[in-house]
């Protein structure tokens, strides 16, 4: 059973930075990608960034150039470094494990960016 726990969210001012962490536990053998998604109030959940096999990385246009997804020294940790945060980045950020037959979501961590 794969479980994900996010942390690192908080309240910051525009222009500041945050680093989100996602710790994965359980059998990781079938995970081919770990990704970050976010959901703002009243909006659909959207893709932010992913890191896959061979460290293949993708970013949403909205965060490209401001965010970096990396693996920790332990393979079960993934980070999302977010710089130059904007009020429109305010959302609950979710980590997701992508496996062959299903996805597993974490519980989310709130990021609030004020002007």
Secondary structure, 3 states (H helix, E strand, C coil): CCEEEEECCEEEECCCCEEEEEEEECCCCCEEEEEEEEECCCCCCEEEEEEEHHHCEEECCCCCCCEEEEECCCCCEEEEEECCCCHHHCEEEEEEEEECCCEEECCCEEEEEEC
